[in-house]
């Protein structure tokens, strides 16, 4: 980087051409375009039967992707300093969304769950934008209260109480999976920020006990749990989804039955285009295709953590925590979705990022990725450590 860039005023640096992370862009585009192909195959039968249009779900997913690109493009030009200052407002917005959806007449109920708010042509699943709002807020909090988080239990407790309120609202919808992802993401961010291990361990233990108690106390969740442990014990009721998913994965063998040739997607496997799209992918592309997709998600997570490490080196801790939060969220959600499809985890209504059908998930994921591109751009323009820049400014003042 030239001396000219180092001494350039911050507003001027913002007007520089965008520096795009080619590796991150390639990974995102591969998952997005590959996901659209798999989604088309998985949804074509149910689309044709439900609407008469075999590409009904594909068209809606493409529209969501376009909206996500436009929204992400807008966010790409907003400096990270602005995002940091918006943290408290985003916390308020996230909480408001989670409580508004519970209000009769505002929240839209599907299959006994009130998770959506109608927005004209589409339904917004509030847990998606709320999660991103909380991650932005927590990244800013960890910078503002860094010393308190590392040395005091109260510093650790404050954000966790707020997130616990959010989790209670999510469980009231109910959306158990979203609550788990949000809580796990927050704990990872706090751990990376240097929270004391005993604080982390105590709260993590309490969270696990609470989640387990909630699961056992609900007959519906208990059926899901027992169905996951032994789906073949009740293959036509509680274990039906998982049994059909395992059949699909087993039929794929090494190289799959070929694109479009899945049998399980033909009304055998429920939610074949949403929660269980990976099972269709495994059936049509086999173990080889499955390993490629898993490898792409590992590569995506690695690239995001690389951006976070660069931000730490530049002493941009808000950017580092935000990247860790986004990477943890995408990684945990992908892990849970894949685990559910393979029978490693109980069934949860979580999409596979950039692959499964879900318009709210697609739009918010694109915005989150845009924030990562923004972080990369600002680091590429000026990655000089903050403290080093401050010391140089002091030296120049003394010299003058």
CORKA-V129966 format. One record per run of one state. SS is the DSSP state (a for helix, b for strand, c for the rest). FROM is the first residue (numbers start at 0). LEN is the number of residues. Records with the same first field share a line. If there is no record, write none. Layout:
SS=FROM-LEN / FROM-LEN
//
This chain:
c=0-2 / 7-2 / 14-7 / 51-4 / 76-3 / 85-1 / 100-3 / 104-2 / 110-2 / 119-2 / 144-1 / 151-1 / 173-2 / 192-4 / 217-1 / 229-1 / 234-5 / 252-24 / 313-3 / 342-16 / 381-4 / 399-1
a=2-5 / 9-5 / 21-30 / 55-21 / 79-6 / 86-14 / 125-19 / 145-6 / 152-21 / 175-17 / 196-21 / 218-11 / 230-4 / 239-13 / 276-37 / 316-26 / 358-23 / 385-14
b=103-1 / 106-4 / 112-7 / 121-4
//
